[in-house]
Amino acid sequence: MSATEMNDNDITYFEKNRPAGSFIAALKDLVTRPREFFAGMPYAVFYGSSLFFASIIIFILTFLAVPAYSLGMLFMLPFTWGAILIGMWMVSGLISWGVRTLSASRLSTANAFQLSAYAFAPMMFVGLSWGGIVAFLWSMFLLWLGLSAHCRISGGRAVAVLAMPVLMVVMIGGSMLFALDHLTIK
């Protein structure tokens, strides 16, 4: 047995050394017991597992978006992958700074990236029509829950910590959607 799977009551976290065995189990625990999932989440020292987990979500997101958009989404995968990971890293820096500023808790950027990667899981459905709005709201709820459970800060402080990154994501996402809708090549 590995360190993350002791018995049926323990939570499974993603391990980059065994992605097939831990990805689905981690998603299942994230969906069925999110508060316990985030409360018991181990502290991340490096970005490796979080990067790998988020990368899997980005690849699923891209392949689910192909029927709704076009096959061209596959050619955009390297750009999409890089842009999303850089954006997640930037948001994680803001979250880490917000936790340090607004509470007595400490959260490293690697830990904030880990929280963001797990909370990013619902975004695999963002390319499915109205699923994008639901996925975004579910992702924000998971990030809020992760901050309050993992960092042990109040729900109000978690909302305050998330205010700046959410505004940044909404503005950038809105700009990208506007550009996709209005700036077509004819």
ABEGO torsion letter per residue (X at the ends): XBAABABAABBBBBBAABAAAAAAAAAAAAAABAAAAAAABBBBABAAAAAAAAAAAAAAAAAAAAAABBAAAAAAAAAAAAAAAAAAAAAAAAAAAAAAAABABBBBAAAAAAAAAAAAAAAAAAABEAAAAAAAAAAAAAAAAAAAAAAGBBAAAAAAAAAAAAAAAAAAAAAAAAAAAABBBX
